[in-house]
Amino acid sequence: MEAFVGKPTPARHRTRKNCACENCRNDRSLGCTNPHKCRNAAKKTLDALHPKWDPRILEIDDGLDLTPEKEAENASARKEDGPIIFDPSVRTTGSLKEGFRVFVCREALSNYPAYRPRPPVPIEDAVKVYTDGSCTNNGDEDAKAGSGVWYAPNDERNTAVRLPGPNQTNNAGETAAVLIAAQKTQIMAPLHIMSDSTYVIDGLTENLHAWEDRGWIGVSNKDLMQATAARLRLRGNITIFQKVKGHSGDVGNDGADREAAKGAEKETADDIDLTVPKNFVISGAKLSKMTQALLYKGIMERKTRTIRRGTTICLDMTRYAVQEISKSLPTDSKIWHAIRSPDISRNIRAFLWRCMHRAQRCGEWWHNIPNYEHRADCHVCETTESMEHILTECNVSGQETIWNLVEFILQLKKIPWKRPTIGSLLGCGLVDIRDEEGKRKTGATRLYRIVVSESMHLVWKLRCEWRISRGADPERVHTVNEIQTRWLKALDTRLRLDGLMTDKRRYGSKALSLNRVRKTWEGVLQDDHRLPDTWPRYTEGLVGIGVARPPGRNR
């Protein structure tokens, strides 16, 4: 068709089907009854094609797609913190199976391919810009994130932006800064972005294609990342990322950091254009890259979640209880993440999750079971049971004795303690113990989380034993000696488990460091001044090793 349309028009050509010019005679000899009409129809068809697919337009290699040689240079530069070239290509290679995608949004589909503009004369002068992000109270509910873009001292292009939306994190600020820098730079100018963020540089130069293949499932800041990648791909000249060391005295990095801090301090958020051209939207995830876990995450991300009133109440109680202890206001995400803290035993993590959802079989839970409504009440205390009642108020759950024991053990480590609330117990994984200078005390923090989580779980187990095994008989309540013995056994078991987990030959990368275990338990063991430095490795062999016993008056 291209050759048919591209034939030069002879001077003798006439716009009729019986034209006597040489081209028309040859076409009629091949079976075409009206060469002129066919040629016009073919030209109209070719004109309707996008320029990238028009065979009449020669493909111009702009040199921006990465060749194997450039990819090798990038790999070497990444190891040495050298300049890394951004790959703007959008392509699918391999067999046909690579073309099948799931979770595709129909509204995002485009019939036009991703096409970079190619003006005849690109700009040769490179634009060098420093970017940075900042966030006050990072990870907390009251976090404020800002982005900074810095070109030169007193440059009118220097920009401080306060991030809009709920995603207020330092990484979001770093990503938005790159997006803003790309938006402020002429599309045909070479762009050199200087950033101290490994997250942003690796995300845009190493992980981008993998994230797109998996449909951005489980990727944080995906809206910002998608908009930034699209903006960089739209550029008609090279984009280079250079890693700089943060807070090292670099004038540009310090300037961007100041701008980012200014942005975070703004009272009102700025508007950031996150528009992605439709032909640059890569919708869905490659089916060939999916696993069962990724598919499940993808379904859950797209599922409308029901807000549970009880869960919301527990999250708020936890949030403000932690704020009172640690002076930070954690987000919902941070609270859920803390429940899965490795400092907390696996079975207790599940227990905390059920408590947060008010899913334990106590109190109002029994109101939904016909003929069992009477089990909702604590007949000794003459009130409706709840986790708050069981863990902090009940006279038969052993909670008062256990919290006295907790106070005793924490005092040995000089960890402050006051009577717990349900919020402080659910948020035990968020508590950080700090010294007078504000430095985090790793060992004390870990001990606090272990002791409090193990203790609250023991209170629940004692209550269940009394209600089920002992028939809720007021005469068969656990004695103080029983409670103390069970509590010491729980901590001794955890102590020995910590010791076993220091075996690197058995547990590899999951093994606990010897120093971490020693810092956790030092000061709370019996005669720990006589123990060797390597005692965690021999918790099963050393006679008498265990948590210090409280004096008789505390029993």
Secondary structure by P-SEA (a helix, b strand, c coil): cccccccccccccccccccccaaaaaaaaaccccaaaaaaaaaaaaaacccccccccccccccccccaaaaaaaaaaaaaccbbbbbccccccccccccccccccccccccccbbbbbccccccbbbbbbbbcccccccccbbbbbbbbbcccccccbbbbbbccccccaaaaaaaaaaaaaaacccccbbbbbbccaaaaaaacccaaaaaaaccccccaaaaaaaaaaaaaaccbbbbbbbbbcccccaaaaaaaaaaaaaaaccbbbbbbccccccccccccccccccaaaaaaaaaaacbbbbbaaaaaaaaaaaaaaaaaccccccaaaaaaaaacccccaaaaaaaaaaaaccccccccccccccccccccccccccccccccccccccccaaaaaaaaaaaaaaaaccccccccaaaaaacccbbbbcccccccaaaaaaaaaaaaaaaaaaaaaaaaaaccccccccccccaaaaaaaaaaaaaaaaaaaaaaccccccccccccaaaaaaaccccccccccccccccccccccccccccccccccc
